[in-house]
Amino acid sequence: MWFKKKKEKEKKKEYFTEVWIKEWLEAIESSDDYKRKGKNWNAPILLKLDPVPELLKRKGTIGFFLNLKYGECTELRFAQNSDPDKCDVILTADEKTWLRLIEEKKDPTIMIMKGELKLEKGSLVLLSIQRKAAKALLETAPVYEKQSADIKTMHPQSSAPVSNRHKYFKTTRKGLNFDSFPMQLFQKAKKFGIWNPADIDFSKDREQWKGLTEDEKNILMHLSSLFMAGEEAVTLDLLPLIQTISKEGRIEEEIFLTSFLWEEAKHTEFFARFVSEVMNGRTNLERYHGTFYRELFYNKLPSDLNRLCTDTSPLAQLKAAGTYNIIVEGTLAETGYEAYYKMLAENDLMPGLREGIIKLKQDESRHIAYGLYLISRILKENPDLRISFENHLEDLLNDATNIIHEIFEPYNEVPFGLEKEWFLDYAIRQFQNRMHKLGL
């Protein structure tokens, strides 16, 4: 018996040892997937642990050094204090996060965007371009007996049957809660949301349009085409969410949502008027809709929102609000507004377009605030859905960041002095800000 127990003990392997490093290097060398995806990646990188676990501290190391050369790893060893100066990329996290990344085969680039993994040194743009290679590299890391916290996969909850009859009316039985957050948003919508796209003067915009270079016109058409289709998409697809809230009898929330749909319709009108009156009614703007844009706006957004027609479960509502309020509005649209500002305000261009963007941004700030309220309410009532919701956002964040790549891809020198690195970082900070407010 003692001999059997000794054998079992000998078989048990531990992470972050010489044996683990050796097995990882062998796995990289034999991985055709990494050879293919990492063929254009040439960088010494440091995977740093902070704080340093006792096991590594005793060895005088701070993590792991990998020298990557075009699909090969020529060196993999314990990292020393002098290694950071040699590295192009330094990724930092605590031991628990690294174990989770290794054991669950997470995408390290997405974990950076979520704020779980810190890019201490290196370019986020370059790393995101090599995201498939980075994921394939981490996937080769040996997995032993699981040490990180177990994460259970949550399944959608069944929705309760919805009655077509009213049992009572809140206004006559209890009265409206005027102090509720949705009703406060409704007061703001009535005060600040009353503007008419038809009243905006585009005459100066038309004159200035004629003086722009072809590249400057092109990037303005590109960005405007994304907003045009995006605003139309949410106008078309928002109704199932409103109906779901209505059927649950949440009258204060539904009252605010009546302004929500009306404002999205105005936004659709605004961009259509701008294109018609300034860009001379340019057509075929769909050519600017890249693969990832189409995946998010043509497929995932309508799918997640229209699922509510048949599935009104808390998870279905979370996914709809996450896609719409966190990714489309809270990450992509906010970044797009900043792009307009840097192009136009800093160059004193397109006063009509700038006026409309300011009003759109005010409207969208209320929409995002409601989305955060809705998601917080559902997660508070269903805390077991947190992991499923986070995984949903993680998948969508991949689309969102790739849409930014698609915008900048056609240009060797981006018009108006825009920088992809700055905008990618801005989008990720917007996403992280929303996640922080949700306590995720």
C-alpha positions as CSV (number, residue, x, y, z in Angstrom):
1,M,0.0,0.0,0.0
2,W,2.8,2.5,0.9
3,F,4.5,1.7,-2.4
4,K,1.3,2.5,-4.3
5,K,0.8,5.8,-2.5
6,K,4.4,6.7,-3.2
7,K,3.9,6.0,-6.9
8,E,0.8,8.2,-7.0
9,K,2.7,11.0,-5.3
10,E,5.5,10.7,-7.8
11,K,3.1,11.0,-10.7
12,K,1.6,14.3,-9.5
13,K,3.2,17.1,-11.4
14,E,3.4,20.8,-10.5
15,Y,3.2,24.0,-12.5
16,F,6.1,26.4,-13.0
17,T,8.9,23.8,-12.5
18,E,11.8,22.7,-14.7
19,V,9.8,19.7,-15.8
20,W,6.8,21.9,-16.7
21,I,9.1,24.2,-18.7
22,K,10.7,21.3,-20.5
23,E,7.3,19.8,-21.4
24,W,6.0,23.2,-22.6
25,L,9.0,23.7,-24.9
26,E,8.5,20.2,-26.4
27,A,4.8,20.9,-26.9
28,I,5.6,24.2,-28.8
29,E,8.2,22.4,-31.0
30,S,5.6,19.7,-31.9
31,S,2.7,22.1,-32.5
32,D,1.8,22.5,-36.1
33,D,-0.9,24.9,-35.1
34,Y,1.5,27.3,-33.5
35,K,4.0,27.0,-36.3
36,R,1.3,28.1,-38.8
37,K,-0.2,30.9,-36.7
38,G,3.1,32.2,-35.3
39,K,5.1,32.2,-38.6
40,N,5.1,36.0,-38.7
41,W,5.8,36.6,-35.0
42,N,9.3,37.4,-34.0
43,A,9.6,38.7,-30.4
44,P,11.3,37.9,-27.1
45,I,8.5,38.0,-24.5
46,L,8.3,37.8,-20.7
47,L,5.4,36.2,-18.9
48,K,5.7,37.8,-15.5
49,L,4.2,36.8,-12.2
50,D,3.3,39.6,-9.8
51,P,3.5,38.8,-6.9
52,V,6.1,36.2,-7.4
53,P,5.0,32.8,-5.8
54,E,7.3,31.4,-3.2
55,L,8.3,28.5,-5.5
56,L,9.7,30.9,-8.1
57,K,11.0,33.4,-5.5
58,R,13.3,30.6,-4.1
59,K,14.6,30.1,-7.6
60,G,15.3,33.9,-8.0
61,T,13.0,34.2,-11.0
62,I,10.2,36.6,-11.9
63,G,8.4,34.4,-14.5
64,F,9.2,32.9,-17.9
65,F,11.3,34.1,-20.9
66,L,10.4,32.9,-24.4
67,N,12.3,33.8,-27.5
68,L,9.9,33.5,-30.4
69,K,11.1,33.4,-34.0
70,Y,8.7,32.9,-36.8
71,G,6.7,29.9,-35.5
72,E,9.6,28.5,-33.4
73,C,10.5,29.0,-29.8
74,T,14.3,29.0,-29.6
75,E,14.5,29.5,-25.9
76,L,12.1,28.9,-23.0
77,R,13.5,29.3,-19.4
78,F,12.9,30.9,-16.0
79,A,13.2,34.7,-16.4
80,Q,15.7,36.8,-14.5
81,N,15.6,40.4,-13.3
82,S,17.7,41.5,-16.2
83,D,15.3,40.0,-18.8
84,P,12.7,42.8,-19.1
85,D,15.1,45.0,-20.9
86,K,15.6,42.3,-23.6
87,C,11.9,41.8,-24.2
88,D,9.5,43.4,-26.7
89,V,6.5,42.2,-24.8
90,I,5.9,41.8,-21.1
91,L,2.6,40.3,-19.8
92,T,1.9,40.5,-16.1
93,A,-0.6,38.8,-13.9
94,D,-0.8,37.0,-10.6
95,E,-0.4,33.2,-10.2
96,K,-4.1,32.5,-10.2
97,T,-4.7,34.4,-13.4
98,W,-1.9,32.6,-15.2
99,L,-3.2,29.3,-14.0
100,R,-6.7,30.1,-15.2
101,L,-5.4,31.2,-18.6
102,I,-3.4,28.0,-19.0
103,E,-6.0,25.6,-17.7
104,E,-9.0,27.1,-19.5
105,K,-7.1,27.9,-22.7
106,K,-8.2,31.6,-22.6
107,D,-7.3,34.1,-25.2
108,P,-4.5,36.3,-23.6
109,T,-5.4,39.3,-25.8
110,I,-9.0,39.3,-24.6
111,M,-7.8,39.0,-21.0
112,I,-5.7,42.1,-21.6
113,M,-8.7,43.9,-22.9
114,K,-10.8,42.8,-19.9
115,G,-8.1,44.1,-17.6
116,E,-7.3,40.7,-16.2
117,L,-3.8,40.5,-17.8
118,K,-1.6,43.6,-17.9
119,L,0.4,44.6,-21.0
120,E,3.4,46.1,-19.1
121,K,5.5,46.5,-22.3
122,G,4.7,46.3,-26.0
123,S,2.1,47.4,-28.5
124,L,-1.5,46.3,-28.1
125,V,-2.1,46.8,-31.8
126,L,0.8,44.5,-32.7
127,L,-0.2,42.0,-30.1
128,S,-3.8,41.9,-31.2
129,I,-2.6,41.3,-34.8
130,Q,-0.8,38.2,-33.4
131,R,-3.7,37.2,-31.1
132,K,-4.1,33.8,-32.8
133,A,-0.5,33.1,-32.4
134,A,-0.5,34.2,-28.8
135,K,-3.5,32.0,-28.0
136,A,-2.0,29.0,-29.9
137,L,1.3,29.5,-27.9
138,L,-0.5,29.4,-24.5
139,E,-2.6,26.5,-25.6
140,T,0.5,24.4,-25.9
141,A,1.3,24.9,-22.2
142,P,1.0,21.6,-20.3
143,V,-2.1,21.3,-18.1
144,Y,-1.8,19.3,-14.9
145,E,-4.3,18.7,-12.0
146,K,-6.5,21.7,-12.0
147,Q,-5.5,24.3,-9.4
148,S,-7.5,27.4,-10.4
149,A,-11.1,27.9,-9.2
150,D,-13.6,25.7,-11.0
151,I,-16.0,27.6,-13.3
152,K,-19.3,26.0,-14.0
153,T,-21.0,26.6,-17.4
154,M,-24.3,28.1,-16.9
155,H,-27.3,27.3,-19.0
156,P,-30.1,29.7,-20.0
157,Q,-32.9,29.7,-17.5
158,S,-36.3,29.0,-18.7
159,S,-38.5,32.0,-19.0
160,A,-41.7,32.2,-17.0
161,P,-45.0,32.0,-18.9
162,V,-46.2,35.4,-19.8
163,S,-49.9,36.3,-19.4
164,N,-51.7,38.3,-22.0
165,R,-54.0,39.7,-19.4
166,H,-53.4,42.5,-16.8
167,K,-54.0,41.6,-13.2
168,Y,-53.9,45.2,-12.1
169,F,-52.4,48.6,-13.1
170,K,-49.6,50.0,-11.1
171,T,-50.6,53.7,-11.6
172,T,-54.0,53.1,-10.0
173,R,-52.8,50.6,-7.3
174,K,-49.4,51.8,-6.2
175,G,-48.5,54.8,-8.3
176,L,-45.4,55.4,-10.3
177,N,-42.0,55.5,-8.6
178,F,-40.8,58.9,-9.8
179,D,-37.6,58.5,-7.8
180,S,-36.6,55.3,-9.7
181,F,-33.5,55.4,-11.9
182,P,-35.5,54.8,-15.2
183,M,-37.9,57.6,-14.4
184,Q,-35.0,60.0,-13.7
185,L,-33.6,59.0,-17.1
186,F,-37.0,59.7,-18.6
187,Q,-37.0,63.3,-17.2
188,K,-33.5,63.8,-18.8
189,A,-34.8,62.4,-22.1
190,K,-37.6,64.9,-22.2
191,K,-35.3,67.7,-21.4
192,F,-32.2,67.0,-23.5
193,G,-33.5,64.6,-26.1
194,I,-35.8,67.0,-27.9
195,W,-33.9,67.9,-31.0
196,N,-34.7,67.6,-34.7
197,P,-32.2,66.3,-37.2
198,A,-34.0,68.3,-39.9
199,D,-33.1,71.6,-38.1
200,I,-29.3,71.0,-38.3
201,D,-27.7,73.3,-40.9
202,F,-25.2,71.4,-43.1
203,S,-24.5,74.3,-45.5
204,K,-21.0,74.9,-44.2
205,D,-20.3,71.1,-44.1
206,R,-21.1,70.9,-47.8
207,E,-18.6,73.6,-48.7
208,Q,-15.9,72.1,-46.5
209,W,-16.5,68.7,-47.9
210,K,-15.4,69.9,-51.3
211,G,-12.0,70.9,-49.9
212,L,-11.2,67.6,-48.3
213,T,-8.6,65.2,-49.8
214,E,-9.9,61.8,-51.2
215,D,-8.5,60.0,-48.2
216,E,-10.2,62.4,-45.8
217,K,-13.5,62.0,-47.6
218,N,-13.0,58.2,-47.6
219,I,-12.5,57.8,-43.9
220,L,-15.4,60.1,-43.1
221,M,-17.6,58.0,-45.4
222,H,-16.3,54.9,-43.8
223,L,-17.0,56.0,-40.3
224,S,-20.4,57.5,-41.2
225,S,-21.4,54.3,-43.0
226,L,-20.8,52.3,-39.8
227,F,-22.9,54.7,-37.8
228,M,-25.7,54.8,-40.4
229,A,-26.1,51.0,-40.5
230,G,-25.6,50.7,-36.7
231,E,-28.3,53.2,-35.9
232,E,-30.7,51.6,-38.3
233,A,-29.9,48.1,-36.9
234,V,-30.7,49.1,-33.3
235,T,-33.9,50.9,-34.5
236,L,-35.0,47.7,-36.2
237,D,-34.0,45.3,-33.5
238,L,-34.7,47.1,-30.2
239,L,-38.4,46.4,-30.0
240,P,-38.2,42.8,-28.5
241,L,-36.3,44.2,-25.5
242,I,-39.0,46.8,-24.9
243,Q,-41.7,44.2,-25.2
244,T,-39.9,41.9,-22.8
245,I,-39.7,44.7,-20.2
246,S,-43.3,45.6,-20.8
247,K,-44.5,42.0,-20.3
248,E,-42.7,41.9,-17.0
249,G,-44.8,44.9,-15.8
250,R,-41.8,47.2,-15.3
251,I,-43.8,50.3,-16.2
252,E,-41.1,52.8,-15.2
253,E,-38.5,51.1,-17.3
254,E,-40.9,50.9,-20.3
255,I,-41.8,54.6,-20.0
256,F,-38.1,55.4,-20.4
257,L,-37.7,52.9,-23.2
258,T,-40.3,54.7,-25.3
259,S,-37.8,57.6,-25.6
260,F,-35.0,55.0,-26.4
261,L,-36.5,53.8,-29.6
262,W,-37.6,57.3,-30.7
263,E,-34.0,58.6,-30.2
264,E,-32.5,55.7,-32.2
265,A,-34.9,56.5,-35.1
266,K,-33.7,60.2,-35.0
267,H,-30.1,59.0,-35.1
268,T,-30.9,57.0,-38.2
269,E,-32.5,60.1,-39.8
270,F,-29.5,62.3,-38.8
271,F,-26.9,60.2,-40.6
272,A,-29.1,59.7,-43.6
273,R,-29.5,63.5,-43.9
274,F,-25.8,64.1,-43.5
275,V,-24.9,61.6,-46.3
276,S,-27.7,63.0,-48.5
277,E,-27.0,66.7,-48.0
278,V,-23.2,66.7,-47.6
279,M,-21.9,63.6,-49.4
280,N,-24.4,64.1,-52.3
281,G,-26.3,61.0,-51.4
282,R,-23.4,58.6,-51.8
283,T,-24.6,55.0,-52.3
284,N,-22.9,51.6,-52.0
285,L,-21.6,52.6,-48.5
286,E,-21.9,48.9,-47.6
287,R,-18.5,48.4,-49.2
288,Y,-17.1,49.8,-45.9
289,H,-18.8,47.0,-43.9
290,G,-16.0,44.5,-43.2
291,T,-16.2,40.9,-42.1
292,F,-16.3,41.6,-38.4
293,Y,-18.7,44.5,-38.7
294,R,-21.1,42.3,-40.6
295,E,-20.7,39.5,-38.1
296,L,-21.7,41.9,-35.2
297,F,-24.3,44.1,-36.8
298,Y,-25.8,41.8,-39.5
299,N,-25.8,38.6,-37.4
300,K,-25.1,38.8,-33.6
301,L,-27.0,42.0,-32.7
302,P,-30.3,41.0,-34.4
303,S,-29.9,37.5,-33.1
304,D,-29.4,38.5,-29.5
305,L,-32.2,41.0,-29.4
306,N,-34.8,39.0,-31.4
307,R,-34.1,35.9,-29.3
308,L,-36.3,37.7,-26.7
309,C,-39.3,37.1,-28.9
310,T,-39.2,33.4,-27.8
311,D,-36.8,33.4,-24.8
312,T,-37.3,36.1,-22.2
313,S,-35.0,34.4,-19.6
314,P,-32.6,36.5,-17.5
315,L,-29.6,35.2,-19.5
316,A,-31.3,36.1,-22.8
317,Q,-31.9,39.6,-21.5
318,L,-28.3,39.9,-20.3
319,K,-27.0,38.9,-23.7
320,A,-29.2,41.3,-25.5
321,A,-28.3,44.2,-23.2
322,G,-24.6,43.2,-23.3
323,T,-24.5,43.2,-27.1
324,Y,-26.4,46.4,-27.5
325,N,-25.4,48.6,-24.5
326,I,-22.0,47.4,-23.6
327,I,-20.4,46.5,-27.0
328,V,-22.3,48.5,-29.7
329,E,-23.0,51.6,-27.7
330,G,-20.6,51.6,-24.8
331,T,-17.5,50.5,-26.7
332,L,-17.8,51.0,-30.5
333,A,-20.1,54.1,-30.6
334,E,-18.2,55.9,-27.9
335,T,-14.9,55.2,-29.8
336,G,-16.5,56.4,-33.0
337,Y,-17.6,59.7,-31.4
338,E,-14.0,60.2,-30.2
339,A,-12.9,59.6,-33.8
340,Y,-15.2,62.3,-35.1
341,Y,-14.0,64.7,-32.5
342,K,-10.3,64.2,-33.3
343,M,-11.0,64.6,-37.0
344,L,-13.5,67.5,-36.9
345,A,-13.3,69.5,-33.7
346,E,-9.5,69.7,-33.7
347,N,-9.6,70.9,-37.4
348,D,-12.7,73.1,-37.1
349,L,-14.5,71.1,-39.7
350,M,-18.2,70.1,-40.4
351,P,-20.0,72.1,-37.7
352,G,-23.4,70.5,-38.6
353,L,-22.0,67.0,-38.2
354,R,-20.3,68.0,-34.9
355,E,-23.6,69.5,-33.6
356,G,-25.5,66.2,-34.3
357,I,-22.8,64.0,-32.8
358,I,-22.9,66.0,-29.6
359,K,-26.7,65.5,-29.4
360,L,-26.3,61.8,-30.3
361,K,-23.7,61.3,-27.6
362,Q,-26.0,62.8,-25.0
363,D,-28.8,60.5,-26.0
364,E,-26.5,57.4,-26.0
365,S,-25.2,58.3,-22.5
366,R,-28.7,57.7,-21.2
367,H,-29.1,54.5,-23.2
368,I,-25.8,53.1,-21.8
369,A,-26.8,54.2,-18.2
370,Y,-30.1,52.3,-18.6
371,G,-28.2,49.2,-20.0
372,L,-25.9,49.2,-17.0
373,Y,-28.9,49.5,-14.7
374,L,-30.7,46.6,-16.4
375,I,-27.7,44.3,-16.4
376,S,-26.9,45.2,-12.7
377,R,-30.5,44.4,-11.7
378,I,-30.5,41.0,-13.5
379,L,-27.1,40.0,-12.1
380,K,-28.2,41.0,-8.6
381,E,-31.2,38.7,-9.0
382,N,-29.3,35.9,-10.8
383,P,-25.6,36.0,-9.6
384,D,-25.0,32.5,-11.1
385,L,-25.2,34.0,-14.6
386,R,-22.1,36.2,-14.2
387,I,-19.7,33.7,-15.8
388,S,-22.0,33.1,-18.8
389,F,-22.5,36.8,-19.3
390,E,-18.7,37.5,-19.1
391,N,-18.0,34.8,-21.6
392,H,-20.6,36.4,-23.9
393,L,-19.0,39.8,-23.7
394,E,-15.5,38.3,-24.2
395,D,-16.7,36.8,-27.5
396,L,-18.2,40.1,-28.7
397,L,-15.1,42.1,-27.6
398,N,-13.1,40.2,-30.2
399,D,-15.5,41.4,-32.9
400,A,-15.4,45.0,-31.6
401,T,-11.6,45.3,-31.6
402,N,-11.3,43.8,-35.1
403,I,-13.8,46.3,-36.4
404,I,-11.3,49.0,-35.3
405,H,-8.6,47.2,-37.2
406,E,-10.9,47.1,-40.3
407,I,-11.3,50.9,-40.2
408,F,-7.6,51.6,-40.2
409,E,-6.5,48.7,-42.5
410,P,-6.8,50.6,-45.9
411,Y,-4.4,53.3,-45.0
412,N,-0.6,53.5,-44.9
413,E,-0.9,57.0,-43.4
414,V,-4.2,57.5,-41.7
415,P,-6.0,60.8,-42.5
416,F,-6.3,63.6,-39.9
417,G,-3.4,62.1,-38.0
418,L,-5.5,59.3,-36.4
419,E,-3.6,56.5,-34.7
420,K,-4.9,52.9,-34.5
421,E,-3.1,52.3,-31.2
422,W,-4.8,55.2,-29.5
423,F,-8.3,54.2,-30.6
424,L,-7.9,50.6,-29.8
425,D,-6.7,51.6,-26.3
426,Y,-9.6,54.0,-26.0
427,A,-12.2,51.3,-26.9
428,I,-10.7,48.9,-24.4
429,R,-10.8,51.5,-21.7
430,Q,-14.4,52.2,-22.4
431,F,-15.2,48.5,-22.2
432,Q,-13.2,48.1,-18.9
433,N,-15.0,51.1,-17.5
434,R,-18.4,49.4,-18.1
435,M,-17.1,46.1,-16.6
436,H,-15.8,48.0,-13.6
437,K,-19.2,49.7,-13.0
438,L,-20.9,46.3,-13.2
439,G,-18.5,44.8,-10.7
440,L,-17.3,42.2,-13.3
